[in-house]
Amino acid sequence: RVAEPAAAQTVDTACPYCGVGCQVRLTVADNRIVEVEGRNGPANENRLCVKGRFGMDYVHHPQRLTVPLIRKDGAPKTCDMDPANPWTHFREATWEEALERAAGGFRRIRDNHGGGALAGFGSAKGSNEEAYLFQKLVRTAFRTNNVDHCTRLCHASSVAALMEMVGSGATTAPVRECANAEVIVVIGANPTVNHPVGATHIKNAVQNGARLVVMDPRGQALSRHATWMLQFNPGTDVALLNSLLHVVIAEGLYDRTFVAERLEGFEVLKQHVSAFSPEVMAPITGIAPDVVREVARAFATARGAMVFWGMGLSQHAHGTDNARCLIDLTLICGHVGKPGSGLHPLRGQNNVQGASDAGLIPMVYPDYRSVEDAAVRGFYEDLWDTPLDPHKGLTVVEIMHAASDGRIKGLYVMGENPAMSDPDLVHTRASLAALDHMVVQDIFLTETAMLADVVLPASAFPEKTGTFTNTDRLVQMGRAALTPPGEARQDLAIIQEMGRRLGLTWDYAGPAEVFEEMRACMPSIAGISWARLEREGAVTYPCAAEDEPGKAILFDDVFPLPGGKARLKTADVLPPAELPDADYPLVLTTGRVLEHWHTGAMTRRATALEALEGEPHCLLAPAALARLGIAEGGPVRLTTRRGSIRLAGRPDPQVPEGIVFVPFCYTEAAANLLTNPALDPTAKIPEFKFAAVRVEADQAA
Ligand code: SF4
């Protein structure tokens, strides 16, 4: 609590940060948030983590954008500028001038070069209605499917594997099903840091008797609660998972009824994994065969098992293969479609699930219906009353490549920060700077906005009303508690105005009207009306009718694939895209810290969070740090084939020798200057979790 309000009001909404989707109650006075408390939502049961409880004051930060900005003639495009002082490179503009400049640039490129020369990045931080309207704008006004968002950088590989194997890209059971699980698996995720309230469900389940398996090359706090901690070698997920599959099949531990009645491809999988015994894989994974056998037996024979994974699994050049093996293992043991069982990719941003569902993806319309299916396309052409691009669009990193070689000339960015989040930032920033025309709509002058031609001041989460879908497929109502500062406008209003200036006849009265249009084309939410959400606050999808509760556990009967059966897939053990060598002998892996969220645009402007963890740093094994002659917290230089950064070196006994971990939230030492842009061939997700790196004491210190 920061003040005693004279005439305070409370507003029930949700947390703006991670995909757990905790419900919060904001106390507001004089258009300022003075208190945050957790509500009894399905995902959080009154709990909040440090970000949700102490991270809301970013909305009041003096660096909020309050007027539209236009780049000054001749001002260089650089991220090396002070976000508190945009006037060195930008001048203030009226909304009329800024919108006309923004839309005029897109019109000119579209009319001269075709819609394929344009692209849009929507946001997983925006509402479902904003995501839907943004992708509709790109598809109908830009006339291209070049629309994507940060799901490409986090769980694109998980979604690709889930779609092809079980027919749906979302979780099959909510986090709280841990309470009914006998075994819980966490692989490539660090929930106590990245999904802290979700982690409390796991810890509670363990206290009540569930056995926990954590698989992670790096140690983590959750391992204290684990029966088995498998600290396998980085990049060897397929080898480890195939060895678990080998044991389950060789020892006949799989669910024979489930395999026979619900799955396709078992014989091929059985044949494939016969070569991957734990003994053969041990030199690759570093995990003793006995431990693999013990874990395989416990998992396969459990009555129910929940399987959680995160970006440690997905952010690899073989991320889709990693997810395929994990899904195979879960399916053949029958751990889907019943209480205490399920596949759960932990989603990072508070609406990355909803933004994906709403069609902010270059290959699919809302509800994951292919843009290349003529019948589906015809449906949307009728609904949106315009011809649509019949080809799938470019993904995030592909758009960067196309920008660098001139195929993409104009980019509309709403609430994303690719100049911090994308791999190989030297190339990414040069690509963004090379664009003829970039418009950024955001609440701060992010590193991406610094490279824009036009910057449009937008609304923060507590300033908007809209729906948000959490990692459990729970559609929740977010309610406006504040008025945007200065001349900043609602994102939904800005998108609409952009659409009108590009020739659309849009006149949505507000988010409720957009949501009703979404219901008309998304069977998954047909039973979730705006009025129902206002009444109930949160409803799980799929929900076909207003009198249905929504289905929390999926696939108890059939899988939504032709024939109704899930499809098992095989994967080979392949090396990472770039291996350590004499020049770059260690493995770089990137991720988040508890106090900061993603590129740090919000949390680094939250007073308490920045005070708790404001120093750019990397984590190394204590012995490795000592060998380099670096004192605790001393300056370290990290260098890869793509770039070099300087930051503090901290010892961490949970980091094995040979690995260095860097949080990617620090603009002063941007981790993604180092990362490898190699892409997974299926999902096009970059390999953030493995790059060859050199670590040295910084001589310039
Ligand atoms: Fe917010 Fe996630 Fe923390 Fe919950 S766990 S308070 S949703 S950041």
Boltz pocket constraint, residues with backbone or C-beta under 6 A from the ligand:
constraints:
  - pocket:
      binder: B
      contacts: [[A, 15], [A, 16], [A, 17], [A, 18], [A, 19], [A, 20], [A, 21], [A, 22], [A, 44], [A, 47], [A, 48], [A, 49], [A, 50], [A, 51], [A, 52], [A, 53], [A, 194], [A, 195], [A, 196], [A, 197], [A, 198]]
      max_distance: 6.0
